[in-house]
Amino acid sequence: MSTIQAAREAAQSLSSKVQAALEALIWSGALPPGARLNEVTLARQLGVSRGPVREAARALERTGLVTVILNRGAFVRTLTIDEAMQIYELNSVLFGSAAARLAVSCTGEQAMALRAIVDRMDQRIAGGDPEGFFAGNVEFHEHVMAFSGNAAMEAVYVDHTRKLSMLRRRSFDRAGSMAEANAEHRRLLESILAGDAASARQLAEQHTRSGRARFLTAIAYQEAQPRAATAAEKTRINA
């Protein structure tokens, strides 16, 4: 391998690592929707120069996680409610189709992997670990898509779900929402293991619609908190 080729591969590897790090910051909420990607700060935080951060931002723009505005910089993309609802609608169809396909082709190894993920999510609920639960939730959905055997469908699902990930995390803010979601996972898994494609499709689509409802409920709950706090403050002042 030539020195030039080795240097080029090293630069590509660094750029990929920085991209993964930025994506993790976005997924975790450390870089919330609308946040500006400050190249200097992020480069210092990640221990790299500004170049790889800039390249990673451009790559994330192609995935839909980042918006680059000329002369202003890169910002974490903010989805509108309408855009989110459209993605949920698309995901319902894709996830339902994948579950139906998997119901007629699931291997013992795949079944064990899915059951292990669901069991771990129950443990994270019991341990009060919402971040761990969310990671497991993503893992379960992506495994169902991957195990379905349709790479093109999986790619579309992952691409659109990545845009939705920042909002999906809020779906589990309400007490009991994690337990509800994992109970749905278990019912879906049982239908897959039973080889019931029609039931698997129906439960997968219903699970996605329930996720949409949990998200909308979480938004309503969070928006109500400032109003409630303001009202309480006014009551104290008037008293």
Residue pairs with C-beta under 8 A, 6 or more apart in sequence:
1 9
11 52
14 48
14 52
15 52
15 55
15 56
15 59
18 46
18 48
18 52
18 53
18 55
18 56
19 55
19 56
19 59
19 60
21 46
21 56
22 31
22 37
22 42
22 53
22 56
22 57
22 60
23 60
23 65
25 31
26 60
26 65
26 66
26 76
26 165
26 166
27 165
27 166
27 169
28 131
29 166
29 169
31 37
31 76
32 76
32 166
33 76
33 77
33 78
33 79
33 166
34 75
34 76
34 78
35 75
35 76
36 73
36 74
36 75
37 53
37 57
37 66
37 73
37 74
37 75
37 76
38 73
39 50
39 53
39 54
39 57
39 73
40 50
42 53
43 49
43 50
43 52
43 53
46 52
46 53
57 66
57 68
57 74
58 68
58 74
60 66
60 74
61 67
61 68
61 74
63 159
63 162
63 163
64 77
64 159
64 160
64 162
64 163
65 76
65 77
65 162
65 163
66 74
66 75
66 76
66 77
67 74
67 75
67 76
67 77
67 78
68 74
68 75
69 75
76 166
77 163
79 87
79 163
79 164
79 166
79 167
81 219
83 163
84 164
84 167
84 215
85 212
87 160
87 161
87 163
87 164
88 164
88 208
88 209
88 211
88 212
88 215
90 156
90 160
91 157
91 160
91 161
91 164
91 208
92 204
92 205
92 208
92 209
93 205
94 145
94 153
94 156
94 157
95 141
95 144
95 145
95 157
95 204
95 205
95 207
95 208
96 200
96 201
96 202
96 204
96 205
96 208
97 148
97 150
97 153
97 201
98 144
98 145
98 147
98 148
98 150
98 153
98 154
98 157
98 204
99 144
99 148
99 188
99 191
99 192
99 200
99 201
99 203
99 204
100 197
100 198
100 200
100 201
100 204
101 148
101 149
101 150
101 197
102 110
102 144
102 147
102 148
102 149
102 192
102 200
103 191
103 192
103 194
103 195
103 196
103 197
103 199
103 200
103 201
104 195
104 197
105 147
105 148
105 149
106 147
106 192
106 193
106 195
110 143
110 147
111 189
111 192
111 193
113 143
114 140
114 143
114 144
114 147
114 189
114 192
115 189
117 136
117 139
117 140
117 143
118 140
118 182
118 185
118 186
118 189
120 132
120 136
121 133
121 136
121 137
121 140
121 178
121 182
121 185
122 182
124 130
124 132
124 133
124 136
124 178
125 133
125 178
125 179
125 182
130 172
130 178
133 172
133 178
133 182
134 168
134 169
134 172
137 168
137 172
137 181
137 185
138 161
138 165
140 185
141 161
142 154
142 158
144 192
144 204
145 153
145 154
145 157
145 158
146 154
148 154
161 168
167 215
168 211
168 215
170 215
170 218
170 219
170 222
171 177
171 181
171 211
171 214
171 215
171 218
172 178
172 181
172 214
172 218
173 218
173 221
173 222
174 214
174 217
174 218
174 221
177 214
177 217
177 218
180 210
180 214
181 207
181 210
181 211
181 214
184 203
184 206
184 207
184 210
185 207
187 203
188 200
188 203
188 204
188 207
191 199
191 200
191 203
192 200
